[in-house]
Amino acid sequence: MSAFLLFKRFLSRPKQIAYIMPSSKVLIDRVLTKIDFSAPRIIAEFGPGEGCHTREIIRRMHPDSQLLLFEIDPELYTLVSDQFRDDPRVSVLNTDAANLPHELASRGIPYCDYVISGIPFSTMEINKKRTLLKRIHESLTPHPRSAFIIYQVTNELAGHCKIFPRNKSEWCVQNIPPMVVTAFYKQGLNGASHNGVAHKEVALNGSGKH
């Protein structure tokens, strides 16, 4: 039923909902292997859709982690809200992903450790795209492993992500359609930002404690 709903919402909003079916297990694993689940993390997911990535994030994440889901489609929002309502670690938000800094601040959270996204950046108006990337970057913990992780049908977003000092991409052909999975890191391996200025490293859970 959830897969059918995803397909139906794709037909009604193809520029907002990029995919006609849930991600494959291989793609989900490729995305989530970019995350260190060994300790409490603050994770945001943009466009959870019917929840296939979300379910695996929840299965893997630490009991003290928090997960913020941003879903602007009203029917999919209702679906994921009902699906994860019994997990106190999960907050489902019917708001634009660009509100990430505000949603973190309203919860007293300084940063998130990872942002996962499958939303169609390629169809996004350029100024909106740049604003969202800037807000993602400023919301991530200043740490070399803190990352914005996307899965897209093309790698075009790499040209717009110069604010991130390094990235790593790989194809996942075991999906319909094939996807490029890219992790854009908040800092370089030496702790430097995009402009070469080193930041004080904080704990990956965003607490600022070492």
C-alpha positions in Angstrom: 0.0 0.0 0.0 2.8 2.5 0.9 4.6 1.7 -2.4 1.3 2.4 -4.3 0.9 5.7 -2.4 4.4 6.7 -3.4 3.7 6.0 -7.0 0.4 7.9 -6.9 2.1 11.0 -5.3 4.8 10.9 -7.9 2.2 11.1 -10.6 0.6 14.1 -9.0 3.8 15.9 -8.0 6.7 14.6 -10.2 8.9 17.7 -9.5 8.6 17.2 -5.7 8.6 13.4 -5.5 11.4 12.1 -7.6 10.9 8.4 -7.5 8.2 6.0 -8.5 9.1 3.2 -6.2 10.9 2.6 -2.8 14.7 2.3 -2.8 16.3 -1.1 -3.1 17.9 -2.7 -0.1 21.3 -2.3 -1.8 20.8 1.4 -2.2 19.6 1.9 1.4 22.7 0.1 2.6 25.0 2.2 0.4 23.5 5.4 1.8 23.6 4.3 5.5 27.1 2.9 5.5 28.2 6.5 5.3 26.9 7.0 8.8 28.6 6.0 12.1 25.8 4.6 14.2 28.0 3.6 17.1 27.0 6.5 19.4 24.1 8.9 19.8 23.6 11.0 16.6 21.3 13.8 15.5 20.1 12.8 12.0 17.8 14.7 9.6 16.1 13.0 6.6 14.6 15.1 3.8 11.8 13.5 1.9 11.4 10.1 3.6 8.6 9.2 1.2 7.1 5.9 2.4 9.8 5.4 4.9 12.1 2.7 3.4 15.4 4.5 4.4 13.8 5.7 7.7 13.0 2.2 8.9 16.6 1.1 8.4 17.9 4.2 10.0 15.8 3.5 13.1 16.8 -0.1 13.2 20.5 0.9 13.2 20.6 4.0 15.2 21.6 4.4 18.9 18.8 4.4 21.5 19.8 8.0 22.4 19.8 9.3 18.8 17.3 11.7 17.4 15.8 11.6 13.9 14.0 14.6 12.3 12.0 13.7 9.2 11.0 16.5 6.8 8.1 15.6 4.5 6.1 18.4 2.8 3.7 16.1 0.9 0.6 15.9 3.1 -0.3 12.3 2.3 3.2 11.0 2.8 3.6 13.1 5.9 0.5 11.3 7.4 1.9 8.0 6.3 5.2 8.4 8.0 3.7 10.1 11.1 1.5 7.1 11.6 4.3 4.6 10.9 6.8 6.1 13.4 4.5 7.7 16.0 5.5 5.2 18.8 9.2 6.0 18.6 10.0 9.0 20.8 13.4 9.4 19.0 11.5 10.4 15.8 10.0 13.8 14.9 8.0 14.0 11.7 7.8 17.6 10.4 5.4 18.8 7.7 7.7 21.7 6.7 10.3 22.6 4.1 13.8 21.2 4.5 15.2 24.8 4.4 13.7 25.1 7.9 16.3 22.7 9.3 18.3 25.4 11.3 15.0 26.6 12.9 13.8 23.1 13.8 17.2 22.3 15.4 17.2 25.5 17.4 13.6 25.1 18.6 14.7 21.8 20.1 17.9 23.2 21.7 20.1 21.2 19.3 23.2 23.2 18.1 23.9 20.9 15.1 23.0 17.7 13.4 25.6 15.0 12.5 24.1 13.8 9.3 21.6 15.0 6.7 20.2 12.3 4.3 18.2 13.4 1.2 16.5 11.8 -1.8 14.6 15.0 -2.8 15.1 16.0 -6.4 17.6 18.8 -6.3 17.9 18.8 -10.1 14.4 20.2 -10.5 14.9 22.8 -7.8 15.1 26.5 -8.7 18.8 27.6 -8.5 18.4 30.2 -5.7 16.3 27.8 -3.6 18.9 25.1 -4.2 21.8 27.3 -3.0 19.8 28.5 0.0 19.1 24.9 1.1 22.7 23.8 0.6 23.9 26.7 2.7 21.4 25.9 5.5 22.5 22.3 5.4 26.1 23.2 5.7 25.6 25.6 8.6 23.5 23.0 10.4 26.1 20.2 10.3 28.4 19.5 13.2 32.0 20.9 12.6 33.6 17.5 12.3 35.3 15.7 9.5 32.8 12.8 9.5 29.7 15.0 9.6 28.1 14.8 6.2 25.2 15.6 3.8 24.4 12.3 2.1 22.3 12.3 -1.1 21.1 9.7 -3.6 20.2 11.1 -7.0 19.9 10.0 -10.6 22.7 12.3 -11.6 25.7 13.9 -10.0 24.8 17.4 -11.0 24.6 18.6 -7.4 28.4 18.3 -7.0 28.8 21.5 -9.1 26.7 23.4 -6.6 28.3 22.1 -3.4 31.6 24.0 -3.4 30.9 25.0 0.2 31.7 21.5 1.2 35.5 20.9 1.2 35.4 17.2 0.1 33.0 14.6 -1.2 32.9 11.0 -2.2 30.5 9.4 -4.8 29.6 5.9 -5.9 27.1 4.5 -8.3 24.4 2.0 -7.2 23.2 0.2 -10.3 21.2 -2.3 -8.2 18.3 0.1 -8.0 15.5 1.3 -10.4 16.6 3.8 -11.5 20.4 3.6 -10.9 21.5 6.2 -8.4 24.6 8.2 -7.5 25.2 8.2 -3.7 27.4 11.1 -2.6 28.6 12.2 0.9 29.5 15.9 1.1 31.6 16.4 4.3 31.4 19.5 6.5 35.2 19.6 6.9 38.3 18.3 5.3 40.2 15.5 6.9 42.4 18.1 8.6 39.4 19.8 10.1 39.4 22.7 7.5 36.3 24.3 6.2 35.7 25.1 2.5 37.8 28.3 2.7 40.8 26.5 4.3 40.1 27.9 7.8 40.4 25.2 10.5 37.5 24.8 12.9 37.6 23.6 16.4 36.4 20.0 16.2 33.3 19.2 18.3 31.8 15.8 19.2 30.0 14.2 16.3 26.8 14.2 18.3 26.7 18.0 18.1 27.0 18.5 21.8 30.4 20.2 21.7 31.8 17.8 24.3 35.0 15.9 23.8 
